[in-house]
Amino acid sequence: MGSPVRSAPGRRAPSRALLPPPPRRWLGLVAALAALVVLVLGVRYAGEGEPGTVDDRIGTALYGPGAPWRSVAHALDALGEPVGATALVATAVAGCLLLRRPRAAVFTVTGVALAVGAATLLKHLAGRTIHGDGNLSYPSGHTAFLTAFALTVAVLATNHRGSGRPLLLGAALLAGAVMGWAQVVLGAHYPTDVLGGWCTALAVVPATAWLVDRTADRLTGAGTDTGTGTGTDTGADTDTDTHRRQPR
């Protein structure tokens, strides 16, 4: 019976990075551009309480759909509420743990939490409101949440695959589009709030993946992943039909 395979003396065990070098580079560029969009829109609409020209045109075209689309919008909106969001994240984390991927579980929780936290902080910094004072709207936290969740799941699903770029961008675009549509048709956010929330997630999630990779590799003494996929994973307001929903 052969002896267990061990790493050569003096060499670090390879890690299984969430973002190996190839996708890390282009996602880093996407994150930088997204952060710039968030900044520009935040400065442009800071302290305002009315829709801009683009907001008015898009919002007028989308707001107030009839059945069954309004019910669909409510269902999507519920995914961004505490109960729905917790259920989604808990399911993803459970899957990561069943697959013995604790690093992925940490990334899922951290990526989503930081995206929502960043959106909440930016709301207070921008001070943009909708439907009266106190209803901070920029950027959309619901849109940031679902985009971040979809992007983290896509990162895990395409780990170490060179063909994963379409899935990563497609997942982020689809999640941002459907949740953004729901927020606009329910009157909870301006379209530019939605864009800001989408870009917030695009800026935060890649940075979170890099941070989790760095932290996990330091804690385990693992080397830099070359993208081969080897090694052990060490490192997750409601409204009625007659009232507009308050932003979150």
BALUMLO-158210 format. One record per residue (C-alpha): chain; residue number from 1; x, y, z; residue in three letters. Coordinates in nm, 4 decimals. Layout:
BALUMLO-158210
A	NUM	X	Y	Z	ALA
...
end
This chain:
BALUMLO-158210
A	1	0.0000	0.0000	0.0000	MET
A	2	0.1566	0.3281	-0.1096	GLY
A	3	0.2283	0.6195	0.1203	SER
A	4	0.0232	0.9430	0.1017	PRO
A	5	0.1351	1.2025	-0.1502	VAL
A	6	0.2964	1.4989	0.0208	ARG
A	7	0.4169	1.8377	-0.0971	SER
A	8	0.7900	1.8670	-0.1565	ALA
A	9	0.9855	2.0135	0.1385	PRO
A	10	1.0129	2.3904	0.1290	GLY
A	11	0.7211	2.4330	-0.1114	ARG
A	12	0.3810	2.5751	-0.0280	ARG
A	13	0.0718	2.3717	-0.0983	ALA
A	14	-0.1150	2.5065	-0.4032	PRO
A	15	-0.4356	2.6954	-0.3332	SER
A	16	-0.7638	2.6944	-0.5189	ARG
A	17	-0.8201	3.0637	-0.5685	ALA
A	18	-1.1665	3.2030	-0.6244	LEU
A	19	-1.0197	3.4248	-0.8937	LEU
A	20	-0.7005	3.2968	-1.0548	PRO
A	21	-0.4936	3.5534	-1.2517	PRO
A	22	-0.6729	3.5557	-1.5931	PRO
A	23	-1.0277	3.6398	-1.4724	PRO
A	24	-0.8881	3.8472	-1.1867	ARG
A	25	-0.7312	4.0920	-1.4311	ARG
A	26	-1.0346	4.1605	-1.6496	TRP
A	27	-1.2778	4.1566	-1.3589	LEU
A	28	-1.0512	4.4063	-1.1868	GLY
A	29	-1.0911	4.6369	-1.4850	LEU
A	30	-1.4693	4.5904	-1.4785	VAL
A	31	-1.4697	4.6707	-1.1063	ALA
A	32	-1.2696	4.9891	-1.1594	ALA
A	33	-1.5037	5.1122	-1.4354	LEU
A	34	-1.8091	5.0257	-1.2265	ALA
A	35	-1.6705	5.2182	-0.9282	ALA
A	36	-1.6206	5.5201	-1.1551	LEU
A	37	-1.9844	5.5034	-1.2709	VAL
A	38	-2.1039	5.4834	-0.9092	VAL
A	39	-1.8972	5.7892	-0.8212	LEU
A	40	-2.0088	5.9951	-1.1215	VAL
A	41	-2.3789	5.9193	-1.0698	LEU
A	42	-2.3506	5.9779	-0.6961	GLY
A	43	-2.2007	6.3223	-0.7488	VAL
A	44	-2.4497	6.4063	-1.0237	ARG
A	45	-2.7609	6.3243	-0.8199	TYR
A	46	-2.6372	6.4024	-0.4689	ALA
A	47	-2.9022	6.5675	-0.2544	GLY
A	48	-3.1709	6.5588	-0.5236	GLU
A	49	-3.5266	6.4389	-0.4772	GLY
A	50	-3.6555	6.4397	-0.8331	GLU
A	51	-3.5929	6.2147	-1.1338	PRO
A	52	-3.3487	6.3228	-1.3992	GLY
A	53	-3.4431	6.3415	-1.7664	THR
A	54	-3.3437	5.9804	-1.8355	VAL
A	55	-3.5111	5.8656	-1.5144	ASP
A	56	-3.8338	6.0389	-1.6100	ASP
A	57	-3.8494	5.8876	-1.9567	ARG
A	58	-3.7681	5.5320	-1.8528	ILE
A	59	-3.9715	5.5468	-1.5332	GLY
A	60	-4.2791	5.6771	-1.7129	THR
A	61	-4.2565	5.3974	-1.9675	ALA
A	62	-4.2173	5.1208	-1.7069	LEU
A	63	-4.4081	5.2315	-1.3985	TYR
A	64	-4.7403	5.0732	-1.3021	GLY
A	65	-4.7681	4.7515	-1.5090	PRO
A	66	-5.0870	4.5493	-1.4851	GLY
A	67	-5.1315	4.1887	-1.3797	ALA
A	68	-4.9469	3.9546	-1.3899	PRO
A	69	-4.6348	4.1698	-1.4259	TRP
A	70	-4.6923	4.3581	-1.1047	ARG
A	71	-4.7076	4.0281	-0.9157	SER
A	72	-4.3819	3.9241	-1.0809	VAL
A	73	-4.2236	4.2513	-0.9724	ALA
A	74	-4.3382	4.1943	-0.6142	HIS
A	75	-4.1937	3.8433	-0.6171	ALA
A	76	-3.8587	3.9703	-0.7410	LEU
A	77	-3.8620	4.2513	-0.4868	ASP
A	78	-3.9169	3.9964	-0.2087	ALA
A	79	-3.5832	3.8344	-0.2961	LEU
A	80	-3.4114	4.1515	-0.1789	GLY
A	81	-3.6002	4.1702	0.1490	GLU
A	82	-3.4401	4.0227	0.4645	PRO
A	83	-3.6277	3.6908	0.4544	VAL
A	84	-3.5755	3.6301	0.0832	GLY
A	85	-3.2147	3.7441	0.0851	ALA
A	86	-3.1295	3.5307	0.3867	THR
A	87	-3.2886	3.2245	0.2261	ALA
A	88	-3.0902	3.2691	-0.0963	LEU
A	89	-2.7578	3.3196	0.0787	VAL
A	90	-2.8184	3.0365	0.3273	ALA
A	91	-2.8957	2.7963	0.0419	THR
A	92	-2.5767	2.8907	-0.1416	ALA
A	93	-2.3660	2.8613	0.1735	VAL
A	94	-2.5146	2.5204	0.2528	ALA
A	95	-2.4231	2.4044	-0.0961	GLY
A	96	-2.0652	2.5271	-0.0539	CYS
A	97	-2.0291	2.3470	0.2786	LEU
A	98	-2.1755	2.0241	0.1419	LEU
A	99	-1.9143	2.0410	-0.1339	LEU
A	100	-1.6470	2.1064	0.1313	ARG
A	101	-1.5655	2.4509	-0.0006	ARG
A	102	-1.5460	2.6731	0.3071	PRO
A	103	-1.3594	2.9454	0.1179	ARG
A	104	-1.6477	2.9663	-0.1260	ALA
A	105	-1.8956	2.9864	0.1629	ALA
A	106	-1.7038	3.2757	0.3184	VAL
A	107	-1.6891	3.4512	-0.0177	PHE
A	108	-2.0647	3.4137	-0.0721	THR
A	109	-2.1529	3.5712	0.2610	VAL
A	110	-1.8837	3.8383	0.2504	THR
A	111	-1.9385	3.9401	-0.1115	GLY
A	112	-2.3112	3.9921	-0.0671	VAL
A	113	-2.2776	4.1600	0.2734	ALA
A	114	-2.0138	4.4061	0.1543	LEU
A	115	-2.2112	4.4954	-0.1592	ALA
A	116	-2.5263	4.5681	0.0419	VAL
A	117	-2.3233	4.7488	0.3075	GLY
A	118	-2.1555	4.9646	0.0434	ALA
A	119	-2.4931	5.0507	-0.1112	ALA
A	120	-2.6303	5.1485	0.2295	THR
A	121	-2.3303	5.3696	0.3041	LEU
A	122	-2.3508	5.5348	-0.0376	LEU
A	123	-2.7189	5.6124	0.0204	LYS
A	124	-2.6270	5.8279	0.3181	HIS
A	125	-2.3349	5.9904	0.1375	LEU
A	126	-2.5343	6.0753	-0.1767	ALA
A	127	-2.8503	6.1808	0.0065	GLY
A	128	-3.0731	6.1334	-0.2975	ARG
A	129	-3.4379	6.0752	-0.2085	THR
A	130	-3.7563	5.9487	-0.3678	ILE
A	131	-4.1167	6.0098	-0.2545	HIS
A	132	-4.0125	6.2583	0.0113	GLY
A	133	-3.7346	6.3244	0.2584	ASP
A	134	-3.5998	6.0255	0.4459	GLY
A	135	-3.6473	5.7789	0.1602	ASN
A	136	-3.2868	5.7478	0.0460	LEU
A	137	-3.2695	5.5949	-0.2997	SER
A	138	-2.9190	5.6025	-0.4537	TYR
A	139	-2.7959	5.3379	-0.5132	PRO
A	140	-3.0546	5.0602	-0.5123	SER
A	141	-2.9735	4.8116	-0.2364	GLY
A	142	-3.2064	4.5477	-0.3830	HIS
A	143	-3.0263	4.5643	-0.7171	THR
A	144	-2.6861	4.5551	-0.5497	ALA
A	145	-2.7885	4.2479	-0.3501	PHE
A	146	-2.9209	4.0318	-0.6330	LEU
A	147	-2.6370	4.1302	-0.8672	THR
A	148	-2.3776	4.0502	-0.6007	ALA
A	149	-2.5428	3.7180	-0.5211	PHE
A	150	-2.5620	3.6152	-0.8878	ALA
A	151	-2.2028	3.7209	-0.9494	LEU
A	152	-2.0666	3.5291	-0.6487	THR
A	153	-2.2493	3.2142	-0.7569	VAL
A	154	-2.1209	3.2580	-1.1133	ALA
A	155	-1.7636	3.3026	-0.9882	VAL
A	156	-1.7907	2.9746	-0.7961	LEU
A	157	-1.9537	2.7933	-1.0885	ALA
A	158	-1.6838	2.8999	-1.3366	THR
A	159	-1.3860	2.8604	-1.1012	ASN
A	160	-1.0692	2.8006	-1.3074	HIS
A	161	-1.2506	2.7857	-1.6381	ARG
A	162	-1.1243	3.0052	-1.9163	GLY
A	163	-1.4660	3.0122	-2.0827	SER
A	164	-1.6403	3.1578	-1.7785	GLY
A	165	-1.6422	3.5230	-1.8844	ARG
A	166	-1.9808	3.5130	-2.0665	PRO
A	167	-2.1435	3.3429	-1.7658	LEU
A	168	-1.9986	3.5914	-1.5174	LEU
A	169	-2.1103	3.8969	-1.7104	LEU
A	170	-2.4380	3.7354	-1.8162	GLY
A	171	-2.5331	3.6445	-1.4595	ALA
A	172	-2.4570	3.9949	-1.3341	ALA
A	173	-2.6461	4.1575	-1.6221	LEU
A	174	-2.9520	3.9337	-1.5885	LEU
A	175	-2.9781	3.9721	-1.2103	ALA
A	176	-2.9318	4.3491	-1.2289	GLY
A	177	-3.1836	4.3826	-1.5115	ALA
A	178	-3.4648	4.1820	-1.3518	VAL
A	179	-3.4300	4.3350	-1.0063	MET
A	180	-3.3817	4.6809	-1.1520	GLY
A	181	-3.6962	4.6410	-1.3600	TRP
A	182	-3.8907	4.5412	-1.0481	ALA
A	183	-3.7660	4.8411	-0.8524	GLN
A	184	-3.8576	5.0869	-1.1277	VAL
A	185	-4.2032	4.9451	-1.2051	VAL
A	186	-4.2896	4.9442	-0.8326	LEU
A	187	-4.1778	5.3057	-0.8052	GLY
A	188	-3.9166	5.2240	-0.5409	ALA
A	189	-3.6148	5.3596	-0.7307	HIS
A	190	-3.5167	5.5777	-1.0222	TYR
A	191	-3.3494	5.3976	-1.3147	PRO
A	192	-3.0175	5.5656	-1.2301	THR
A	193	-3.0475	5.4279	-0.8756	ASP
A	194	-3.0692	5.0833	-1.0301	VAL
A	195	-2.7618	5.1441	-1.2442	LEU
A	196	-2.5753	5.2627	-0.9380	GLY
A	197	-2.6734	4.9502	-0.7431	GLY
A	198	-2.5658	4.7236	-1.0274	TRP
A	199	-2.2291	4.8938	-1.0571	CYS
A	200	-2.1819	4.8850	-0.6797	THR
A	201	-2.2000	4.5051	-0.6888	ALA
A	202	-1.9661	4.4883	-0.9890	LEU
A	203	-1.7137	4.6996	-0.8014	ALA
A	204	-1.7347	4.5174	-0.4670	VAL
A	205	-1.7564	4.1456	-0.5536	VAL
A	206	-1.4261	4.1091	-0.7471	PRO
A	207	-1.2444	4.3022	-0.4731	ALA
A	208	-1.4011	4.0731	-0.2135	THR
A	209	-1.2879	3.7611	-0.4012	ALA
A	210	-0.9320	3.8945	-0.4091	TRP
A	211	-0.9452	3.9772	-0.0383	LEU
A	212	-1.0795	3.6332	0.0578	VAL
A	213	-0.8124	3.4636	-0.1566	ASP
A	214	-0.5328	3.6660	0.0017	ARG
A	215	-0.6578	3.6062	0.3538	THR
A	216	-0.7149	3.2325	0.3048	ALA
A	217	-0.3750	3.1798	0.1415	ASP
A	218	-0.1974	3.3597	0.4223	ARG
A	219	-0.3806	3.1596	0.6881	LEU
A	220	-0.3053	2.8263	0.5194	THR
A	221	0.0393	2.9046	0.3798	GLY
A	222	-0.0787	2.8187	0.0298	ALA
A	223	0.0990	2.9522	-0.2761	GLY
A	224	-0.0443	3.1567	-0.5596	THR
A	225	-0.2824	2.9631	-0.7794	ASP
A	226	-0.1762	2.9293	-1.1398	THR
A	227	-0.5252	2.8413	-1.2573	GLY
A	228	-0.4806	2.4654	-1.2774	THR
A	229	-0.7573	2.3888	-1.0299	GLY
A	230	-0.5392	2.1663	-0.8106	THR
A	231	-0.5141	2.1681	-0.4364	GLY
A	232	-0.7649	2.1787	-0.1556	THR
A	233	-1.0235	2.4490	-0.1188	ASP
A	234	-0.9569	2.6235	0.2124	THR
A	235	-1.1419	2.9163	0.2057	GLY
A	236	-1.9606	3.2272	0.1265	ALA
A	237	-4.0561	4.7277	0.2577	ASP
A	238	-4.3304	4.5827	0.1132	THR
A	239	-4.6147	4.7794	-0.0563	ASP
A	240	-4.9649	4.7358	-0.1795	THR
A	241	-5.0876	4.7717	-0.5331	ASP
A	242	-5.2142	5.1197	-0.4511	THR
A	243	-4.8984	5.2575	-0.2882	HIS
A	244	-4.5453	5.2876	-0.4109	ARG
A	245	-4.2956	5.0725	-0.2231	ARG
A	246	-4.0383	5.2477	-0.0092	GLN
A	247	-3.6770	5.2157	-0.1308	PRO
A	248	-3.4217	4.9927	0.0331	ARG
end
